[in-house]
Amino acid sequence: MSKQSAASCKNNGGFTILELMVVSILMTIVVLITAQFWRWFSPNVSFMIARGHILREARVAMENLAADFGSAVGASSVSGSGLLICKDSGDYPNGIADWTAPDVMVDYSIVNNTLQRNDLSTGSVFTIADCISNITVEQVSPTLLSITLEFAQGGADREIVFLWSSL
Amino acid sequence: MKSIHKKYNHIEGTHGRSNLKQYSGGFNMIELQVALVILAAGLLSFAGLYRIYTVQTTYIEQTSMPASTYYVVSQSNRWMRQLGSSAEMEVSPGQSPWAPAVSCCTEYKIRLNSLTKNFEEIQAAADVTMEAVE
């Protein structure tokens, strides 16, 4: 067998143990680096996604509350964890919270971590937003009402406080 | 292998055999280092993407919801209340709500016949009947 054919036979025989070991070590290093990176990257991305979701839900809740508070002439706490809004209505809104028709009463409460809006005049119930862990309504002073919405999901949380004055 | 050998011989002439032997010896340190640098650059680009994502999300959060406390100011104007206008959301207290430029001595009773709201364009159209209040 000539030198050339011997070299050819040696080369066609596959990888040597040394080559396999080098490749294995390199692959192990790459996998370990990727795993470490993924361990750091994955929870952060999940946290950011949760924050984005909370932000979206909070925005929707905020806009709905603002829409109802636009014509509100009265608001009160319902056992500390519910909100009752009296909206001025009728042909000639008198600017006074009558708490009866023609004024429209709207109730906000938490059901299964969702914020639900109940129009007591029509009986319609809508789910406004989710990821809400708690709502606290506190009468700070005779004319000032504080509404605290707490959002939580996937390790992220956010608290928004609304202050409404009846004056 | 013969064809490769021939190819190297064709390209590099008489030095082909020694070059082929060197080539068949596996990776050298330079090649390994280049590969690791490319790998590191790829991983760093992922970190850069995450950084961009974080900054943009924070920016969106700050622009769409800059504060944690809001002062909700109801519409003081009767017309605006009846048309169902949203409350003003202020981040600082003491600001008066917007009032339309309507001023007259006569009070009107407003009968709201129909109300259409276009939330996307922040517009509302209303059909009303007005009666002067004695």
Interface residues (C-beta under 8 A of the other chain):
Chain A: Q4 A7 S8 N11 N12 L18 E19 V22 L26 V30 I33 T34 F37 F41 N44 V45 M48 R51 G52 L55 A58 R59 M62 E63 L65 A66 A67 F69 G70 S71 A72 V73 K87 D88 S89 D91 Y92 P93 G95 R158 E159 I160 V161 F162 L163 W164 S165
Chain B: M1 K2 H5 K21 S24 G26 F27 L32 L39 L43 F46 A47 Y50 Y53 T54 T57 I60 E61 S64 M65 S68 T69 Y70 Y71 V72 V73 S74 Q75 R78 M80 R81 Q82 G84 S85 S86 A87 E88 M89 P93 K109 I110 R111 L112 V133
